[in-house]
Amino acid sequence: MNYLVVGAGITGIAASIELISLGVDPTKITLIEAQDRCGGKIRSKMIAGISIDVGPDSFLTRSQAGIDLAKKLNILDQVVRPSTFSATIFAKGRLHDVPSGIMLGVPVDIRAFLGSASMLSLKGRLRAGLDFVLPKTKIGDDATISHLIRARFGHEVDELLVDPMVGGINAGSTKYLGLASVAPAFLKSYNSQSGRSLAKSLIKIAPPKPSADGTKSEIPFASFGGGLETLVQGGVAHLLKEGATIMTSTQAIALASDGIKFHVRTKSTAIATENDSEIAQELSADALILALPAPQATTLLGGVSQAVAELIGRIDYSQVGIVLLAYKKGSFKAPLKGSGVLVPKINNRLITAITFASRKWSHLDNSGLEILKVSIGRHRDTRFESMSDEDLTRAVSQEVGEVLGATVAPIESVVFRWKDALAQYRPFHSQLVASAREELSKVGAIEICGAAYDGVGLPSCIESGQKAAQRLHATVGANDL
């Protein structure tokens, strides 16, 4: 029984490792990747001699998936925590501390929140307090995040807090992101209570408050001293040591099935040619996992199920850019504070967030430099896509200067662009994915997994790959043992 995993991002790597854990012969597992490297969205770039993650830079530790995988790969001793977890929000022309008593921007401790939400107007704070007295809001699976937040707390809380936090994670907008798919715990908690207040329902599931000394161990995020690529490298080394095959620069371009095996036509992306047939290779497998973004998966799935391809093809994406900037210390009017700045959409700026990378992570600290990681791009905001790297760097540097008070230009910059960066989970996204998987089960031993379907965070991607491997192994039974 031969297994083929298409896509060597963290999802495909996790799926391949899980197959081995389930007892599959590693020599029967092949993992292919179109790029010349494994890791997918986990990637780093050098600036001023320092390696900075240009994809995600950490993973949530409240989910055990990331920590458990690190433990399995014997790299748990390389896990590091951020030096700081605090942040500020740029609103109304100045920086504000993120208020107390919130969870993902949503008020859970109204008293603490109202006393510290300086970015809200008096009217906005009074409106937020009405959550306690307004009639219960009827919320169904078709609701967006914005619908619930505005109904309970008003538009200022949504625009200045929830959208830059929740929408920022997804590079989307709370006006379009589905509540049931992006924040299912919020929906479940609110609908399961008899009371009217969203804050009161969420405080029951809110994480514990940090202790007075604010120890690093209480920060719910982690990374590795060598960046998140450490996890990728550990996974690749584990698979190769076990005897699995990994083929990079190998792009899957077509998929077919004869009812017994799947046949994947591939081409080498390491060789430039106008005729793909000259470098085409066919790989056959009894069982198949597609750990790909939805657009690439859609192209392949059309060869085995038009129904599944049509469903997956509905998933929309945002385009995102990253600009790394290196400044000499002392280049700002005031010392940089916390781990970074969120920039709400209502500011109408290109930038969505600024991470103070060299302050957030002590292992990146260079005594003479401040390294900033600037995020740009939101769903339906494509302004940066037509800009050259030079023009984009100039525009971003100007906005950073206005937000942070930079007095001089950066001494070095790096631009990186992510195409099809983050899937947009609209209302009924979960139902769409469930329908696609049900249709796909009619095709045979084939699974889809990854950030397009089951969550955009690193732990969610790991779990998505692992569960796909488990479903696939259950489908083929013990024939491969």
Backbone torsions as a table, in degrees:
resi	resn	phi	psi	omega
1	MET	NA	113.6	-178.2
2	ASN	-99.2	136.3	179.3
3	TYR	-113.3	135.9	176.0
4	LEU	-123.7	126.3	176.7
5	VAL	-112.6	122.3	-177.8
6	VAL	-104.4	115.5	-178.6
7	GLY	111.2	109.8	-176.1
8	ALA	-105.9	39.3	165.5
9	GLY	-75.5	-172.3	-177.3
10	ILE	-63.6	-28.7	178.4
11	THR	-66.5	-48.5	179.7
12	GLY	-65.2	-37.2	177.2
13	ILE	-64.1	-45.8	-180.0
14	ALA	-63.6	-38.9	178.6
15	ALA	-63.2	-43.0	-179.2
16	SER	-65.3	-42.0	178.4
17	ILE	-64.2	-39.8	-179.6
18	GLU	-65.8	-37.3	177.1
19	LEU	-58.6	-42.0	178.3
20	ILE	-64.5	-41.3	179.3
21	SER	-62.7	-28.3	179.8
22	LEU	-81.8	-3.1	176.4
23	GLY	104.1	4.5	178.3
24	VAL	-70.0	138.0	176.9
25	ASP	-62.0	117.3	-177.0
26	PRO	-56.8	-30.2	-178.9
27	THR	-71.1	-8.8	178.1
28	LYS	-97.2	5.4	-177.3
29	ILE	-110.3	127.5	175.0
30	THR	-123.2	129.6	179.1
31	LEU	-115.0	122.9	-178.8
32	ILE	-117.8	151.5	-176.1
33	GLU	-144.2	132.7	-178.1
34	ALA	-69.6	-34.5	-179.5
35	GLN	-78.7	171.6	-179.8
36	ASP	-86.7	10.5	-178.8
37	ARG	-147.4	155.0	174.1
38	CYS	-90.7	161.0	175.3
39	GLY	124.6	-24.1	179.3
40	GLY	60.2	-121.6	-177.3
41	LYS	-75.9	-7.7	174.7
42	ILE	-86.0	108.5	-174.0
43	ARG	-155.7	151.5	179.0
44	SER	-127.9	158.9	175.2
45	LYS	-134.8	152.3	-180.0
46	MET	-92.3	136.7	170.8
47	ILE	-144.4	129.6	-179.0
48	ALA	53.1	35.1	178.3
49	GLY	77.6	9.9	-178.1
50	ILE	-118.9	134.9	179.1
51	SER	-86.7	123.2	-177.3
52	ILE	-122.6	134.1	174.9
53	ASP	-66.4	127.3	177.0
54	VAL	-102.4	-2.7	168.5
55	GLY	-103.8	-141.8	174.2
56	PRO	-62.8	150.2	179.6
57	ASP	-116.5	2.6	-179.0
58	SER	-162.0	173.1	175.5
59	PHE	-137.0	151.3	-178.3
60	LEU	-75.6	129.9	-176.7
61	THR	-95.6	-4.1	174.9
62	ARG	-68.4	-26.5	168.4
63	SER	-91.5	135.6	-174.1
64	GLN	-82.3	-7.2	-171.0
65	ALA	-58.1	-45.7	-178.9
66	GLY	-67.1	-45.1	179.6
67	ILE	-64.8	-42.6	-179.3
68	ASP	-63.8	-39.1	178.8
69	LEU	-67.7	-40.5	177.1
70	ALA	-60.3	-39.8	178.8
71	LYS	-64.5	-42.9	-179.5
72	LYS	-63.1	-33.9	-177.6
73	LEU	-90.4	4.6	178.1
74	ASN	60.5	39.0	177.4
75	ILE	-124.1	17.6	-178.7
76	LEU	-62.2	-29.3	-179.4
77	ASP	-71.1	-9.7	179.3
78	GLN	-97.2	0.4	179.5
79	VAL	-69.9	135.4	177.4
80	VAL	-127.9	156.4	177.9
81	ARG	-110.4	152.7	176.5
82	PRO	-60.6	150.1	177.0
83	SER	-72.6	-27.3	-179.6
84	THR	-147.6	152.6	-178.3
85	PHE	-120.9	-7.1	-176.9
86	SER	-76.8	156.8	-179.8
87	ALA	-149.5	169.3	176.0
88	THR	-124.7	165.8	179.3
89	ILE	-124.8	131.9	178.1
90	PHE	-90.8	113.1	-179.0
91	ALA	-149.3	142.5	177.4
92	LYS	55.8	36.0	172.9
93	GLY	83.3	6.1	178.7
94	ARG	-151.4	171.8	-179.6
95	LEU	-89.6	139.3	177.4
96	HIS	-127.1	141.7	172.8
97	ASP	-64.7	141.7	173.0
98	VAL	-60.8	128.7	-174.7
99	PRO	-66.7	159.0	175.8
100	SER	-77.5	165.3	172.1
101	GLY	71.5	32.0	179.0
102	ILE	-125.5	160.6	171.9
103	MET	-134.5	112.8	-174.3
104	LEU	54.2	38.0	178.0
105	GLY	86.8	-10.9	-177.0
106	VAL	-91.3	126.8	179.3
107	PRO	-62.3	130.9	173.9
108	VAL	-121.7	-26.4	174.1
109	ASP	-118.1	91.6	-171.2
110	ILE	-58.9	-41.1	-177.4
111	ARG	-62.9	-48.5	179.1
112	ALA	-64.7	-37.7	-178.6
113	PHE	-65.3	-51.9	-176.1
114	LEU	-63.6	-27.5	179.7
115	GLY	-80.3	-8.9	-175.2
116	SER	-130.6	-1.1	-176.9
117	ALA	-85.3	72.4	-174.2
118	SER	-69.2	-19.0	-179.3
119	MET	-77.8	-13.5	179.2
120	LEU	-88.6	146.0	172.6
121	SER	-72.2	168.1	176.6
122	LEU	-59.0	-41.5	178.3
123	LYS	-62.8	-40.0	179.7
124	GLY	-64.9	-38.2	178.7
125	ARG	-70.0	-40.8	177.7
126	LEU	-63.2	-39.6	179.2
127	ARG	-64.7	-38.9	179.0
128	ALA	-62.1	-36.3	-179.6
129	GLY	-68.0	-16.8	-179.9
130	LEU	-70.0	-8.8	176.4
131	ASP	-53.7	-30.8	-177.1
132	PHE	-75.3	-22.8	-171.9
133	VAL	-116.3	-19.7	-179.7
134	LEU	-67.5	148.6	176.5
135	PRO	-58.3	153.7	-179.6
136	LYS	-59.2	136.2	-179.7
137	THR	-85.6	130.4	177.1
138	LYS	-80.8	120.7	-175.2
139	ILE	-126.4	127.8	176.9
140	GLY	-115.7	-175.8	-178.5
141	ASP	-67.3	-15.0	-178.4
142	ASP	-89.6	0.7	-175.5
143	ALA	-75.4	146.9	171.0
144	THR	-91.8	165.4	177.2
145	ILE	-61.4	-43.1	-178.8
146	SER	-59.9	-37.3	-178.9
147	HIS	-58.0	-47.1	-178.9
148	LEU	-71.4	-45.0	-176.0
149	ILE	-64.4	-43.8	-179.7
150	ARG	-68.3	-35.2	179.0
151	ALA	-65.3	-35.8	-176.4
152	ARG	-91.7	-41.1	-170.7
153	PHE	-119.3	-11.0	-179.0
154	GLY	96.6	170.6	-171.9
155	HIS	-73.4	-28.0	-177.6
156	GLU	-65.9	-41.8	177.9
157	VAL	-62.0	-40.3	179.5
158	ASP	-65.9	-50.9	-173.5
159	GLU	-71.5	-37.3	-172.6
160	LEU	-97.1	-15.6	-176.5
161	LEU	-127.6	-60.7	-172.8
162	VAL	-69.1	-44.8	-178.9
163	ASP	-62.6	-47.0	178.3
164	PRO	-66.3	-25.4	179.6
165	MET	-87.0	-61.0	-178.6
166	VAL	-71.9	-46.6	178.0
167	GLY	-63.8	-33.5	179.3
168	GLY	-66.2	-38.4	178.1
169	ILE	-59.8	-36.2	-176.6
170	ASN	-100.9	1.8	-174.4
171	ALA	50.5	41.1	-177.7
172	GLY	-132.7	-155.4	-179.1
173	SER	-133.7	137.8	177.8
174	THR	-64.0	-16.9	177.9
175	LYS	-68.7	-22.8	-175.9
176	TYR	-118.8	-20.4	-178.3
177	LEU	-73.7	132.7	-177.7
178	GLY	-75.3	131.5	-179.5
179	LEU	-62.9	-44.9	-175.8
180	ALA	-66.3	-27.4	-177.3
181	SER	-93.1	-36.7	-175.8
182	VAL	-90.6	-38.5	-178.5
183	ALA	-132.6	61.6	-176.7
184	PRO	-61.2	-30.6	179.8
185	ALA	-65.0	-35.1	177.6
186	PHE	-63.3	-48.4	-178.1
187	LEU	-63.0	-45.9	-178.8
188	LYS	-63.5	-43.8	-178.4
189	SER	-64.2	-42.0	-177.5
190	TYR	-71.3	-44.3	-177.2
191	ASN	-72.6	-21.3	-177.1
192	SER	-85.5	-9.7	-179.5
193	GLN	-99.4	155.7	178.5
194	SER	-87.3	-20.3	-178.2
195	GLY	-73.8	172.8	-175.1
196	ARG	-96.6	-25.1	-170.9
197	SER	-80.2	128.1	174.2
198	LEU	-70.8	-40.0	-179.9
199	ALA	-58.6	-44.6	-179.1
200	LYS	-65.2	-34.0	179.8
201	SER	-73.0	-34.9	-176.1
202	LEU	-80.4	-26.2	-178.6
203	ILE	-63.5	-21.4	178.8
204	LYS	-71.2	-26.4	-178.2
205	ILE	-110.9	2.2	-179.9
206	ALA	-67.5	144.3	177.2
207	PRO	-64.6	156.9	179.8
208	PRO	-62.6	148.6	177.9
209	LYS	-68.5	143.9	176.2
210	PRO	-62.2	151.1	177.6
211	SER	-70.9	170.3	-175.6
212	ALA	-60.3	-33.6	-177.7
213	ASP	-83.5	-9.7	174.8
214	GLY	55.9	51.6	-177.5
215	THR	-65.7	151.5	-178.1
216	LYS	-58.8	-33.7	-176.2
217	SER	-62.8	-18.6	-179.5
218	GLU	-88.0	-10.6	177.3
219	ILE	-71.8	124.1	-171.0
220	PRO	-81.3	22.2	178.8
221	PHE	-129.9	155.5	178.9
222	ALA	-151.5	165.0	173.5
223	SER	-148.4	-154.7	178.0
224	PHE	-129.4	153.4	-179.4
225	GLY	-57.3	-28.1	177.9
226	GLY	-99.8	14.2	-177.3
227	GLY	86.9	172.5	-176.7
228	LEU	-66.2	-18.1	176.6
229	GLU	-62.7	-18.2	175.2
230	THR	-58.3	-39.7	179.8
231	LEU	-67.6	-40.9	177.5
232	VAL	-63.1	-48.8	-179.1
233	GLN	-61.3	-39.1	177.6
234	GLY	-64.8	-40.9	178.8
235	GLY	-65.9	-43.1	178.9
236	VAL	-63.3	-45.1	179.7
237	ALA	-61.1	-40.0	179.6
238	HIS	-63.0	-45.9	-178.8
239	LEU	-64.1	-43.4	-179.5
240	LEU	-66.6	-39.2	178.7
241	LYS	-63.2	-36.9	-179.7
242	GLU	-73.9	-20.5	178.0
243	GLY	111.7	6.6	176.7
244	ALA	-72.8	159.8	178.4
245	THR	-103.6	132.2	176.2
246	ILE	-122.1	125.5	-179.4
247	MET	-120.6	108.3	175.1
248	THR	-90.8	173.0	-177.1
249	SER	53.3	34.0	-178.1
250	THR	-128.5	102.3	-175.4
251	GLN	-96.8	128.9	174.3
252	ALA	-77.8	124.2	-176.0
253	ILE	-116.8	-14.1	178.5
254	ALA	-158.3	149.7	-179.1
255	LEU	-134.0	137.0	176.8
256	ALA	-143.7	163.2	177.4
257	SER	-138.8	139.3	176.1
258	ASP	-102.1	11.9	-179.1
259	GLY	91.7	-14.0	178.5
260	ILE	-118.6	-48.8	-179.9
261	LYS	-124.6	159.4	171.4
262	PHE	-98.2	142.0	-179.4
263	HIS	-122.9	116.8	-177.7
264	VAL	-109.2	119.1	177.3
265	ARG	-87.4	129.5	-176.9
266	THR	-124.3	162.5	171.1
267	LYS	-137.0	154.0	178.3
268	SER	-82.0	127.5	176.5
269	THR	-89.7	1.1	178.9
270	ALA	-89.2	-9.2	-177.3
271	ILE	-120.4	125.2	179.2
272	ALA	-87.0	122.3	178.0
273	THR	-155.6	150.0	178.6
274	GLU	-83.3	-16.4	-177.1
275	ASN	-113.7	101.4	-177.5
276	ASP	-61.1	-29.3	-176.3
277	SER	-64.4	-21.7	-179.3
278	GLU	-68.6	-26.3	-175.9
279	ILE	-123.8	15.1	-178.5
280	ALA	-74.7	147.7	176.8
281	GLN	-141.6	141.1	178.6
282	GLU	-106.5	130.3	175.5
283	LEU	-112.2	132.8	179.7
284	SER	-113.3	146.4	-179.0
285	ALA	-151.3	151.4	175.7
286	ASP	-81.3	-27.8	-178.0
287	ALA	-139.3	142.3	-169.6
288	LEU	-136.3	136.5	172.7
289	ILE	-122.0	126.0	175.4
290	LEU	-103.2	102.6	179.1
291	ALA	-104.3	67.1	-171.1
292	LEU	-128.5	156.2	168.8
293	PRO	-59.0	155.9	-174.4
294	ALA	-57.0	-41.7	-179.2
295	PRO	-59.9	-43.6	178.9
296	GLN	-69.3	-39.6	178.6
297	ALA	-64.1	-38.9	-179.7
298	THR	-59.7	-43.7	179.8
299	THR	-58.0	-43.8	-178.6
300	LEU	-73.9	-41.9	-174.7
301	LEU	-65.0	-23.9	177.1
302	GLY	-59.2	-21.6	180.0
303	GLY	-78.8	-14.5	-178.9
304	VAL	-125.5	-21.1	179.5
305	SER	-161.6	106.5	177.1
306	GLN	-65.4	-30.8	-180.0
307	ALA	-63.8	-44.9	179.3
308	VAL	-67.9	-42.4	179.9
309	ALA	-60.1	-39.1	180.0
310	GLU	-66.3	-41.1	179.8
311	LEU	-66.1	-50.9	-177.8
312	ILE	-66.1	-30.7	179.5
313	GLY	-65.4	-13.6	179.1
314	ARG	-78.6	-14.8	-176.7
315	ILE	-74.3	120.6	-178.0
316	ASP	-92.1	162.2	-177.5
317	TYR	-132.6	155.6	170.0
318	SER	-102.4	153.8	175.7
319	GLN	-106.3	136.8	-172.9
320	VAL	-132.2	145.6	174.1
321	GLY	-124.0	154.0	175.9
322	ILE	-126.4	130.3	174.2
323	VAL	-120.1	117.6	175.5
324	LEU	-91.4	132.3	-179.7
325	LEU	-127.9	134.1	176.5
326	ALA	-112.1	123.1	177.6
327	TYR	-117.6	150.4	169.0
328	LYS	-71.5	141.2	177.5
329	LYS	-60.8	143.0	-175.4
330	GLY	91.2	8.7	-178.6
331	SER	-85.3	0.7	-176.7
332	PHE	-119.8	149.1	-177.0
333	LYS	-61.1	-34.4	178.5
334	ALA	-130.3	151.7	179.3
335	PRO	-58.2	141.6	176.7
336	LEU	-66.8	140.8	-172.4
337	LYS	-121.7	130.7	175.3
338	GLY	75.4	-155.5	-175.7
339	SER	-95.7	-11.6	179.3
340	GLY	160.3	-168.4	-174.8
341	VAL	-132.6	136.2	170.7
342	LEU	-97.5	139.4	-178.1
343	VAL	-121.0	99.8	-177.9
344	PRO	-58.1	152.5	-176.8
345	LYS	-61.2	-30.1	-176.4
346	ILE	-65.8	-12.5	174.7
347	ASN	-73.9	-14.4	179.6
348	ASN	56.9	39.0	177.1
349	ARG	-103.6	161.8	175.3
350	LEU	-66.9	-41.9	-173.5
351	ILE	-77.3	143.1	178.3
352	THR	-110.5	-24.8	179.6
353	ALA	-163.0	152.9	174.2
354	ILE	-127.4	120.3	176.0
355	THR	-101.6	127.9	176.0
356	PHE	-84.7	79.9	-170.0
357	ALA	-56.5	-42.4	-176.2
358	SER	-76.4	-11.1	174.3
359	ARG	-99.2	-34.6	179.8
360	LYS	-66.7	-37.4	-176.9
361	TRP	-119.2	115.6	-175.8
362	SER	-63.1	-29.6	-178.9
363	HIS	-73.0	-10.5	177.2
364	LEU	-99.5	-1.5	-175.2
365	ASP	-68.8	125.9	173.9
366	ASN	-116.5	120.9	-171.3
367	SER	-55.9	-21.2	-177.0
368	GLY	-106.5	-4.5	-173.1
369	LEU	-131.3	152.7	167.7
370	GLU	-112.1	120.0	178.9
371	ILE	-103.3	119.5	-179.9
372	LEU	-109.2	137.2	174.0
373	LYS	-110.9	110.2	-174.0
374	VAL	-104.6	125.2	179.3
375	SER	-96.5	138.4	177.7
376	ILE	-135.4	154.0	176.1
377	GLY	98.7	131.3	173.7
378	ARG	-135.8	165.8	174.9
379	HIS	-58.8	130.1	-180.0
380	ARG	73.1	7.1	172.5
381	ASP	-114.6	98.5	-173.3
382	THR	-109.9	17.4	-174.7
383	ARG	-56.6	-39.4	-173.9
384	PHE	-74.3	-19.1	-172.6
385	GLU	-64.6	-31.5	-178.4
386	SER	-90.4	-1.6	-177.7
387	MET	-87.4	141.5	174.0
388	SER	-69.5	162.3	178.0
389	ASP	-58.4	-38.9	-179.4
390	GLU	-64.9	-46.8	179.9
391	ASP	-66.9	-38.0	179.9
392	LEU	-65.3	-43.9	178.8
393	THR	-61.4	-41.3	-180.0
394	ARG	-63.8	-45.4	-178.4
395	ALA	-66.6	-42.6	-179.6
396	VAL	-66.8	-42.1	178.7
397	SER	-60.6	-38.2	178.7
398	GLN	-65.5	-43.8	-179.7
399	GLU	-67.3	-39.1	176.8
400	VAL	-61.6	-40.8	178.3
401	GLY	-61.6	-39.4	-179.7
402	GLU	-71.2	-36.6	-178.4
403	VAL	-76.5	-42.8	-173.1
404	LEU	-102.8	-9.3	-179.4
405	GLY	76.8	40.6	177.7
406	ALA	-68.7	135.8	-178.2
407	THR	-99.5	-13.3	178.9
408	VAL	-138.1	167.7	179.0
409	ALA	-79.8	157.0	175.6
410	PRO	-65.3	152.9	-179.1
411	ILE	-89.6	-14.6	179.4
412	GLU	-156.9	150.4	179.4
413	SER	-146.7	153.4	176.3
414	VAL	-139.7	133.5	178.5
415	VAL	-112.6	134.1	175.1
416	PHE	-136.5	136.1	-177.0
417	ARG	-118.1	134.2	177.5
418	TRP	-107.5	115.8	173.5
419	LYS	-85.3	140.4	-177.1
420	ASP	49.1	58.0	-172.1
421	ALA	-71.6	-53.6	-173.3
422	LEU	-137.6	130.2	177.8
423	ALA	-68.7	143.9	179.1
424	GLN	-100.5	111.6	-177.4
425	TYR	-84.6	96.4	178.5
426	ARG	-78.7	170.1	172.1
427	PRO	-53.4	142.1	-178.6
428	PHE	70.6	17.2	177.8
429	HIS	-60.2	-44.5	-178.6
430	SER	-61.2	-39.5	178.8
431	GLN	-67.6	-37.7	177.8
432	LEU	-61.4	-45.8	-179.5
433	VAL	-64.8	-41.6	179.4
434	ALA	-62.6	-40.5	178.8
435	SER	-65.2	-40.8	179.4
436	ALA	-63.4	-42.4	-179.8
437	ARG	-68.6	-34.7	177.3
438	GLU	-65.3	-43.4	177.3
439	GLU	-64.3	-39.5	-177.3
440	LEU	-67.3	-28.8	179.6
441	SER	-63.5	-21.5	178.8
442	LYS	-75.3	-17.4	-176.8
443	VAL	-81.6	-33.6	-178.5
444	GLY	138.9	-149.3	-174.9
445	ALA	-83.7	75.8	-178.8
446	ILE	-142.0	139.3	-178.4
447	GLU	-134.7	151.6	172.1
448	ILE	-116.2	145.0	-179.4
449	CYS	-159.1	163.8	177.1
450	GLY	129.1	-173.0	-174.9
451	ALA	-66.5	-17.7	178.7
452	ALA	-70.2	-17.9	-167.7
453	TYR	-122.5	-42.8	-164.2
454	ASP	-121.6	16.2	-179.5
455	GLY	123.5	143.3	-171.8
456	VAL	-93.2	-14.9	-179.1
457	GLY	-74.6	159.8	-178.5
458	LEU	-58.5	-46.1	177.5
459	PRO	-59.9	-37.9	178.8
460	SER	-64.5	-39.0	178.8
461	CYS	-66.3	-41.4	177.7
462	ILE	-61.1	-48.7	-179.3
463	GLU	-63.7	-37.1	178.8
464	SER	-61.2	-44.7	178.0
465	GLY	-65.6	-41.6	-179.8
466	GLN	-64.3	-43.7	-179.2
467	LYS	-68.2	-34.2	176.0
468	ALA	-63.1	-42.4	178.0
469	ALA	-63.0	-40.3	179.7
470	GLN	-66.1	-43.0	178.6
471	ARG	-64.0	-43.1	-178.4
472	LEU	-64.2	-43.3	-179.7
473	HIS	-64.6	-36.9	177.6
474	ALA	-67.1	-33.1	-180.0
475	THR	-67.5	-44.2	-176.7
476	VAL	-84.4	-10.6	177.2
477	GLY	70.9	-149.3	-175.6
478	ALA	-96.0	13.6	-176.2
479	ASN	-66.2	-20.5	-176.5
480	ASP	-93.4	-2.4	-175.8
481	LEU	-84.8	NA	NA
